[in-house]
Amino acid sequence: MAEVHPFRALRYDTNRVKLDDVLTQPYDKITPLMQERYYAASPYNLIAIEKGKSLPEDSGENNVYTRAGEKIKEWIAQGVLAQDRAPAIYVYSQEYLVPGTHTRKVRIGFIAMGRLEDYDAKIVFPHERTLSAPKADRIELLRHTHIQTGQLFVLYDDAPRQIDAYLEEIARTPTPLELHDEFEVTHRLWPVTDTAFVRRIQAAMADKKIIIADGHHRYETALNFRNESRARLGNIDPLAAHEFAMMTFINSHSRGLTVLPTHRLIRNVANFDFQQFRNRLTPFFDWYSYPFLNPEERTASYAEFRKDFARQNHGRRAIGIYPGTIDGNAGAFYLFLLRKDADLETILPDMSEAQRGLDVVLLHRLILEKGLGITAEAVEAEKNLGYEREIDAAIAAVDRGDAQLACLLNPVRVQQVVEIALGGDVLPQKSTDFYPKLLSGLAVYRIEGSVNQ
């Protein structure tokens, strides 16, 4: 089912630039502060392409997209970006510390061309819905540059870890490329041109389905660009470069996978009363408090809360709630545990069984909708909702008065993502945060000619 091909990547010439100075995080993770830092790091930093600066004098003829297109041509002409001589599959590993822990992991996969498939072909599956604005930005950039700078992060199912064994064999050889990013992640890349290796990977992937883990907007942008290219050329060439996208393929059973939760911050709820909120949730949740009267008690209560929250109280599904303190001292952390007699099939009849198994669905459909009156439309508009990855940062936002509540989640399991995607369902937005991110610019795909050219 999944069709993968080697390709000749454009890569930075390490005799001309230091990779640490020119590669970036994915465009949607780049904050204004990061953007400025990248610009200062090197005149060849990928930020000029990936997320360039808009200027007051921008016009239809001179803007962030046209400048990116010219910059790419310039860097290729100068040899700053050079195309590999032979098509390769690129084995890619990331060694990292799991945030908030002392656990180190290594996630290994491979970068290759994956054939773009319409979703109704049931070969590539999304797990979340997309928004129109990011796709409009990305396709305009693609039209002017004809390159893909970032890889799509996709999962495949290989429980015996056959492909991982092939990749780990390559990873035991000397590393031709290694760098460290700003989050202290070590990235390693092995270009493999050996035809026997390539054929093994292609054969092993031939019966696989693909789930998009990260990069839904870029995937759908690539589909739209493919369709534009077909219409412009008036034919379908199955090996044309625009029929493919650059993907990093990771086994869903990889020991190196980490999914982080994204916590919710509740704001601007009129006439909010915590007691009433708690009472409205009585039909669905039992609750337990971890009170404190002073900073010393707070430390002990927080530690006990975190321990119970992580283990979800012996299997009962839990949502953490923090409503803040009174006079800066007294307060409590809360665990809302799904009641043992809660019949989710009756309560959420429009959801699939797999979706009802997600804590984030309980949060949105029960706590937000029934407890706070925050509708799906309000969530999409981010009228009452903010997001925070770090649990301590979410709690601090409440303490500062920037939010009324912090709603805390345990992470979604990878196999839940796979099951829901293959079942044709989607998760609520910002349900998954696969960590770490894939670096942009590590390999660049030029969308010209044939996939193997």
C-alpha positions in Angstrom: 0.0 0.0 0.0 2.6 2.6 1.1 4.9 3.5 -1.8 8.3 4.9 -0.8 11.2 6.0 -2.9 14.8 7.1 -2.3 15.6 10.7 -3.5 18.5 13.1 -4.0 18.1 15.5 -1.2 19.4 19.1 -1.2 21.6 19.4 1.9 23.6 22.2 3.5 27.3 22.0 2.6 28.9 21.6 6.0 32.2 23.0 4.7 30.3 26.3 4.2 28.0 26.4 7.2 27.6 24.9 10.7 24.4 22.9 10.8 23.5 24.1 14.3 23.4 27.6 12.9 21.1 27.0 9.9 18.5 24.4 10.7 15.2 25.3 12.4 12.2 23.8 14.2 9.1 23.3 12.1 7.4 26.5 11.0 4.4 26.2 13.3 6.7 25.9 16.4 8.7 29.0 15.6 7.9 31.8 18.0 8.8 35.5 17.2 11.7 35.2 19.6 13.0 32.0 17.9 12.6 33.7 14.5 14.9 36.6 15.6 17.4 34.1 17.1 17.5 32.1 13.8 18.0 35.3 11.7 20.9 36.3 13.9 22.6 32.9 13.8 23.5 32.9 10.1 22.7 34.6 6.8 22.0 31.1 5.5 19.6 30.1 8.3 16.6 28.3 6.9 14.3 30.8 8.6 14.5 33.0 5.6 12.7 30.2 3.7 10.7 28.5 6.4 9.2 31.5 8.0 10.5 34.7 6.6 9.8 38.2 7.9 7.0 40.3 6.4 7.9 43.9 5.7 5.7 47.1 5.6 6.6 47.7 1.9 5.6 44.2 0.8 3.8 43.9 -2.5 2.5 41.3 -4.9 6.0 41.4 -6.6 8.1 41.5 -3.5 7.0 39.7 -0.4 7.9 36.9 2.0 7.2 34.2 -0.6 9.0 35.8 -3.5 12.0 36.5 -1.4 12.1 32.9 -0.2 12.0 31.7 -3.9 14.9 34.0 -4.8 16.9 32.9 -1.7 16.6 29.3 -2.6 17.9 29.9 -6.1 20.7 32.0 -4.6 21.8 29.4 -2.1 21.8 26.6 -4.7 23.8 28.7 -7.2 26.3 29.5 -4.4 26.6 25.8 -3.5 25.4 26.5 0.1 22.7 23.9 -0.7 24.0 21.0 -2.8 22.1 18.0 -4.1 23.3 14.6 -3.2 24.8 12.7 -6.1 22.7 9.5 -5.8 19.2 8.8 -4.5 19.2 7.7 -0.9 17.0 6.7 2.0 18.1 8.7 5.0 18.2 6.9 8.4 17.4 9.5 11.0 17.7 9.2 14.8 17.0 11.6 17.6 18.4 11.1 21.1 16.6 13.2 23.7 15.6 13.6 27.4 11.9 13.2 27.9 10.7 16.6 29.3 10.0 16.6 33.0 11.9 13.3 33.5 15.4 11.8 33.7 14.6 9.3 31.0 16.6 9.3 27.8 15.3 7.8 24.6 16.4 7.3 21.0 13.7 7.5 18.3 14.8 6.1 14.9 13.1 6.3 11.5 13.9 7.0 7.9 13.4 9.9 5.5 12.1 9.0 2.1 9.6 10.0 -0.5 6.1 8.9 0.2 3.5 8.8 -2.5 0.7 11.4 -1.9 -2.6 9.6 -1.6 -6.1 11.1 -1.3 -7.6 10.2 2.1 -10.4 8.2 0.5 -7.9 5.7 -0.9 -7.5 4.5 2.7 -3.7 4.4 2.5 -2.8 7.6 4.3 -4.9 8.5 7.4 -5.1 11.8 9.3 -5.8 11.9 13.0 -6.9 15.6 13.3 -8.7 18.2 11.3 -6.9 21.1 9.6 -7.4 24.9 9.4 -7.5 26.9 6.2 -5.1 29.7 7.1 -1.9 27.6 7.6 -2.6 25.7 4.3 -3.0 29.0 2.4 0.4 30.2 3.8 2.2 26.9 3.0 0.9 26.5 -0.5 1.9 30.1 -1.4 5.4 29.3 -0.2 5.4 26.1 -2.2 4.4 27.8 -5.4 7.3 30.2 -5.1 10.1 27.9 -3.9 9.1 24.4 -5.3 10.8 22.8 -2.3 9.8 21.0 0.8 12.0 22.0 3.7 10.3 20.0 6.5 9.4 16.3 6.7 6.0 15.0 7.4 6.0 12.8 10.6 4.2 9.6 9.7 3.6 6.4 11.6 3.4 2.8 10.3 2.5 -0.4 12.1 5.4 -2.9 12.4 4.9 -4.8 15.7 7.8 -7.3 15.0 10.1 -4.2 14.5 11.5 -5.7 11.3 12.2 -2.3 9.7 13.7 -1.0 13.0 16.2 -3.8 12.8 17.3 -2.6 9.4 17.6 0.9 10.6 19.5 0.0 13.8 22.0 -1.9 11.8 22.8 1.3 9.8 22.9 3.3 13.0 25.7 1.2 14.4 28.0 2.5 11.6 29.9 5.8 12.0 27.7 8.8 11.8 28.3 11.0 8.8 26.2 13.9 10.3 25.4 14.8 13.9 24.1 18.0 15.4 22.4 19.4 18.6 19.4 21.6 18.6 18.3 24.3 21.1 16.3 21.7 23.1 19.4 19.5 23.6 18.2 16.9 21.2 21.0 15.1 19.3 20.1 14.5 15.6 22.0 11.9 13.5 21.6 11.2 9.8 22.9 8.4 7.6 22.3 8.7 3.9 22.0 5.1 2.5 22.3 4.6 -1.3 22.8 0.8 -1.2 20.1 -0.6 -3.5 19.7 -3.8 -1.4 18.9 -1.7 1.7 16.4 0.5 -0.3 14.6 -2.6 -1.7 14.3 -4.1 1.8 12.7 -1.0 3.0 10.4 -0.7 0.0 9.3 -4.4 0.3 8.7 -4.1 4.1 6.6 -1.0 3.6 4.6 -2.3 0.7 1.7 -3.6 2.8 1.7 -0.7 5.3 -0.9 2.0 5.9 0.4 5.4 7.0 -0.9 7.6 9.8 0.0 11.3 9.9 1.4 12.0 13.3 2.5 15.6 12.7 2.2 17.8 9.6 -1.4 17.5 8.5 -1.4 21.1 7.1 1.7 20.3 5.0 0.3 17.0 3.8 -2.9 18.6 2.5 -0.8 21.5 1.1 1.2 18.9 -0.9 -2.0 17.3 -2.1 -3.3 20.7 -3.3 0.0 21.5 -5.0 0.0 18.0 -6.7 -3.5 18.7 -8.0 -2.5 22.1 -9.3 0.5 20.6 -11.0 -1.6 17.9 -12.7 -4.0 20.5 -13.9 -1.3 22.7 -15.3 0.5 19.9 -17.1 -2.7 18.2 -18.3 -1.6 14.7 -17.3 -0.7 12.4 -14.5 2.9 11.2 -14.4 3.1 8.7 -11.6 6.8 9.4 -11.0 6.6 13.2 -11.2 8.2 14.9 -8.2 4.9 16.6 -7.3 3.3 13.2 -6.7 5.4 12.7 -3.6 6.2 14.3 -0.3 9.2 14.1 2.0 8.3 12.0 5.0 10.0 10.6 8.1 8.6 7.2 8.7 8.5 6.0 12.4 7.2 2.6 13.6 4.2 3.1 15.9 5.7 0.4 18.1 9.1 2.2 18.4 10.5 2.3 21.9 11.6 5.9 21.2 8.2 7.4 20.7 7.0 10.0 23.2 3.6 11.8 23.1 3.2 14.8 25.5 -0.1 16.1 26.7 -1.3 19.6 25.9 -3.1 21.1 28.9 -6.0 23.6 28.7 -6.3 27.0 30.3 -9.9 28.3 30.8 -10.5 32.0 30.5 -13.3 34.5 30.2 -16.1 32.3 31.6 -18.7 34.8 32.9 -19.9 34.4 36.4 -17.7 31.4 37.0 -18.3 29.6 40.3 -16.1 26.6 41.1 -18.7 25.0 43.5 -21.4 25.2 40.8 -19.0 23.9 38.2 -18.1 20.9 40.5 -21.8 20.2 41.1 -22.6 20.1 37.4 -20.1 17.4 36.9 -21.4 15.1 39.7 -23.3 12.8 37.3 -20.0 12.0 35.5 -17.1 12.4 38.0 -16.1 11.7 41.5 -13.6 14.3 42.8 -10.8 14.3 45.3 -9.0 17.4 46.7 -5.4 17.9 47.7 -5.7 21.0 49.9 -3.1 23.3 51.3 -3.0 26.4 53.5 0.6 27.6 53.1 3.6 27.1 50.7 5.0 24.1 52.7 1.6 22.2 52.5 1.3 23.2 48.9 4.6 21.4 48.0 3.5 18.2 49.7 -0.1 18.3 48.3 1.2 18.9 44.8 3.6 16.0 45.0 0.8 13.7 46.1 -1.5 15.0 43.4 1.1 14.4 40.7 1.7 10.9 41.9 -2.0 10.0 41.9 -2.7 11.8 38.6 0.1 10.0 36.8 -1.2 6.5 37.8 -4.8 7.6 37.3 -5.9 6.2 40.6 -5.5 2.5 39.8 -7.0 2.6 36.3 -9.8 5.1 36.8 -9.5 7.9 34.2 -8.5 11.2 35.7 -8.6 14.9 34.7 -6.6 17.3 36.9 -8.2 20.6 37.8 -6.5 23.6 39.4 -8.7 26.6 40.3 -6.0 28.7 42.0 -5.5 29.9 45.5 -7.2 32.3 47.9 -5.0 35.2 49.1 -2.0 33.5 47.5 -1.8 30.7 50.1 -4.9 28.5 50.6 -6.1 26.4 47.8 -6.3 22.8 46.4 -5.5 20.6 43.5 -8.3 18.3 42.3 -8.6 15.0 40.6 -11.8 14.4 38.7 -12.2 10.7 38.3 -14.7 9.2 35.9 -17.4 7.5 37.8 -17.5 3.7 37.7 -21.2 3.8 36.8 -20.7 6.4 34.0 -22.2 4.9 30.8 -20.2 6.7 28.1 -22.1 5.0 25.3 -25.3 6.7 26.5 -23.7 9.9 27.6 -21.7 10.3 24.3 -23.7 8.4 21.7 -22.3 10.3 18.8 -18.7 9.3 19.6 -17.0 6.0 18.6 -15.8 3.6 21.3 -12.2 4.6 20.6 -12.9 8.3 20.9 -14.8 7.7 24.2 -11.6 6.1 25.4 -9.7 9.5 25.2 -9.3 11.7 28.3 -9.2 14.7 26.0 -12.7 13.8 24.8 -13.9 13.6 28.4 -12.4 17.0 29.0 -14.0 18.6 26.0 -17.4 17.0 26.0 -18.1 16.7 29.7 -16.0 19.2 31.6 -15.9 22.0 29.1 -19.4 21.6 27.5 -21.5 20.3 30.5 -19.4 21.8 33.3 -18.6 25.2 31.8 -20.9 25.7 28.8 -17.9 26.0 26.5 -19.2 24.8 23.1 -17.1 23.2 20.3 -17.5 26.5 18.3 -16.0 28.4 21.2 -13.1 26.0 21.5 -12.4 26.3 17.7 -12.4 30.1 18.1 -10.2 29.8 21.2 -12.6 32.2 22.9 -12.4 30.6 26.3 -9.4 28.3 25.8 -5.7 28.5 25.8 -3.0 25.8 25.6 0.1 25.0 27.6 2.4 22.0 27.3 4.1 22.2 30.7 1.9 21.4 33.7 3.8 23.8 36.0 3.4 26.6 33.4 -0.4 25.9 33.3 -0.6 26.1 37.1 1.4 29.3 37.1 -0.9 30.9 34.6 -3.8 30.4 37.0 -1.7 31.8 39.9 -0.9 34.9 37.9 -4.6 35.4 37.1 -4.2 34.7 33.4 -6.7 31.8 33.6 -9.6 30.8 35.8 -8.8 27.1 35.6 -6.0 24.8 34.5 -7.3 21.5 33.1 -4.6 18.9 33.2 -4.3 15.8 31.0 -2.3 12.6 30.8 -0.8 11.9 27.4 -2.7 10.1 24.6 -1.2 6.7 23.9 0.3 6.1 20.4 -1.9 3.1 19.8 -5.0 5.2 20.6 -4.0 7.6 17.8 -3.4 4.7 15.4 -6.8 3.0 16.2 -8.8 6.2 15.9 -7.1 7.3 12.6 -7.5 3.8 11.0 -11.1 3.8 12.1 -11.7 7.0 10.2 -12.1 9.2 13.3 -10.2 12.3 14.4 -9.0 13.5 17.8 -9.8 17.0 19.1 -7.2 19.5 18.0 -4.0 19.7 20.1 -4.5 16.3 21.5 -1.1 15.0 20.6 2.4 16.5 20.9 4.9 14.1 19.5 8.3 15.0 21.0 10.9 15.9 19.8 10.1 17.7 16.5 11.8 16.8 13.2 14.3 19.5 12.2 13.5 21.5 9.1 16.4 21.7 6.5 18.1 18.5 7.5 17.0 17.3 4.1 15.3 19.4 1.4 13.2 18.0 -1.4 13.2 19.9 -4.7 9.9 19.4 -6.5 11.2 19.2 -10.1 11.3 16.5 -12.7 11.0 12.9 -11.5 11.1 11.7 -7.9 14.5 10.0 -8.4 16.2 12.7 -10.3 
